[in-house]
Amino acid sequence: MTFTKNKCSINELLDQGEKKKQKTSTVQTQDLLQKKTSLCNQEKTEVIKKPITRIVINYDVGFSNALYIRGRGANLSWEKGVVLKNIKPDEWVWETRTSFTTCEFKILLNDKEFEIGDNHLLSYGTTIQYTPKF
């Protein structure tokens, strides 16, 4: 029986000088396979993280209010806003690892009142920080 995990089969691991020790108890063999599989996984596993795109808003919305974002691109919509995460009394954050080519957005107070001014443009993998005007 052959098991494969992350491109390293158990037979490959045993072939590295361990086949002659087949009389080893099951527990010892399992320990050996775990160690070798762990080493194999470390060598062959690559972690690729996508960049974070982040918008940081500095604005004190007052008690029981929230900031939202609407837009086009980066899984945003002009029809329904996404609430920003409140970090500090006057700091709100929206972030995504979703890749996109173009994105434009506006911040809203309570998903009803749009900020004043033109839409903001956002590039993938960048951070924008500003204070909106309502």
C-alpha positions as CSV (number, residue, x, y, z in Angstrom):
1,M,0.0,0.0,0.0
2,T,1.4,3.4,-1.0
3,F,0.4,6.7,0.6
4,T,1.4,10.0,-0.8
5,K,1.5,13.3,1.0
6,N,3.0,16.5,-0.4
7,K,4.8,14.7,-3.2
8,C,6.7,12.3,-0.8
9,S,5.5,8.7,-0.8
10,I,6.1,6.5,2.2
11,N,8.1,4.1,-0.1
12,E,10.5,6.9,-0.9
13,L,11.0,7.6,2.7
14,L,11.6,3.9,3.5
15,D,14.0,3.5,0.6
16,Q,16.4,6.0,2.2
17,G,18.2,3.2,4.0
18,E,15.2,2.2,6.2
19,K,13.9,-0.8,4.3
20,K,16.4,-3.1,5.9
21,K,14.8,-2.2,9.3
22,Q,11.4,-3.7,8.4
23,K,11.4,-5.8,11.5
24,T,11.2,-2.6,13.6
25,S,8.0,-2.4,15.6
26,T,5.0,-0.6,14.2
27,V,5.3,2.3,16.7
28,Q,9.0,2.9,15.8
29,T,8.2,2.8,12.1
30,Q,5.4,5.3,12.5
31,D,7.7,7.6,14.5
32,L,10.3,7.4,11.8
33,L,7.8,8.1,9.0
34,Q,6.4,11.1,10.8
35,K,9.9,12.5,11.2
36,K,10.8,11.9,7.6
37,T,7.5,13.2,6.3
38,S,7.9,16.3,8.4
39,L,11.3,16.9,6.9
40,C,10.0,16.2,3.4
41,N,7.1,18.6,3.9
42,Q,9.5,21.4,5.1
43,E,11.6,21.0,2.0
44,K,8.8,20.8,-0.5
45,T,6.1,23.1,0.9
46,E,6.1,26.7,-0.2
47,V,3.8,29.2,1.4
48,I,2.8,31.9,-1.0
49,K,0.9,34.7,0.7
50,K,-1.0,37.2,-1.4
51,P,-0.3,40.9,-0.5
52,I,-2.8,42.7,1.7
53,T,-4.7,45.6,0.2
54,R,-5.7,47.9,3.0
55,I,-7.7,51.2,3.5
56,V,-7.2,52.9,6.9
57,I,-9.8,55.6,7.7
58,N,-9.2,58.2,10.4
59,Y,-12.6,59.4,11.5
60,D,-14.5,59.6,14.8
61,V,-18.1,58.5,13.8
62,G,-19.5,58.9,17.3
63,F,-21.3,56.4,19.4
64,S,-23.4,53.7,17.7
65,N,-22.3,54.7,14.1
66,A,-20.1,52.8,11.7
67,L,-18.2,53.3,8.5
68,Y,-18.8,51.3,5.3
69,I,-17.2,50.9,2.0
70,R,-18.8,50.6,-1.4
71,G,-17.2,50.5,-4.8
72,R,-16.3,48.5,-7.9
73,G,-13.5,45.9,-8.0
74,A,-12.0,43.9,-5.1
75,N,-15.4,42.2,-4.4
76,L,-17.0,45.6,-3.6
77,S,-20.4,46.7,-4.8
78,W,-22.1,50.1,-5.3
79,E,-25.4,48.6,-4.1
80,K,-24.5,47.3,-0.6
81,G,-21.6,48.4,1.6
82,V,-19.2,46.4,3.7
83,V,-18.6,47.5,7.3
84,L,-15.1,48.5,8.2
85,K,-13.4,47.1,11.2
86,N,-13.1,49.6,14.1
87,I,-9.6,49.5,15.5
88,K,-9.5,52.6,17.7
89,P,-12.2,55.3,18.5
90,D,-11.1,57.2,15.3
91,E,-9.5,54.4,13.2
92,W,-11.4,52.1,10.8
93,V,-9.8,49.4,8.5
94,W,-10.9,47.5,5.5
95,E,-8.5,44.9,4.0
96,T,-8.5,42.1,1.5
97,R,-6.1,39.5,0.0
98,T,-8.4,39.3,-3.1
99,S,-6.4,40.1,-6.2
100,F,-7.9,42.7,-8.6
101,T,-6.9,44.9,-11.5
102,T,-8.8,48.1,-10.7
103,C,-10.8,49.3,-7.8
104,E,-12.6,52.5,-7.0
105,F,-14.5,53.2,-3.8
106,K,-16.1,55.6,-1.4
107,I,-16.6,55.5,2.3
108,L,-20.1,55.8,3.8
109,L,-21.4,56.7,7.2
110,N,-23.9,54.0,8.4
111,D,-24.0,52.7,4.8
112,K,-26.2,55.7,3.9
113,E,-24.3,59.0,3.6
114,F,-21.5,59.0,1.0
115,E,-18.3,60.9,1.7
116,I,-17.9,64.2,-0.2
117,G,-15.6,64.2,-3.3
118,D,-14.5,62.0,-6.1
119,N,-14.2,58.2,-5.9
120,H,-10.8,57.0,-4.6
121,L,-8.7,54.6,-6.8
122,L,-7.0,51.7,-5.1
123,S,-4.2,49.5,-6.4
124,Y,-3.7,45.9,-5.5
125,G,-1.3,45.3,-2.6
126,T,-1.2,49.0,-1.5
127,T,-2.4,50.8,1.7
128,I,-4.3,54.1,1.6
129,Q,-4.9,56.2,4.8
130,Y,-7.0,59.3,4.9
131,T,-9.8,61.3,6.6
132,P,-13.0,61.5,4.7
133,K,-15.4,64.5,4.7
134,F,-19.1,64.1,5.1
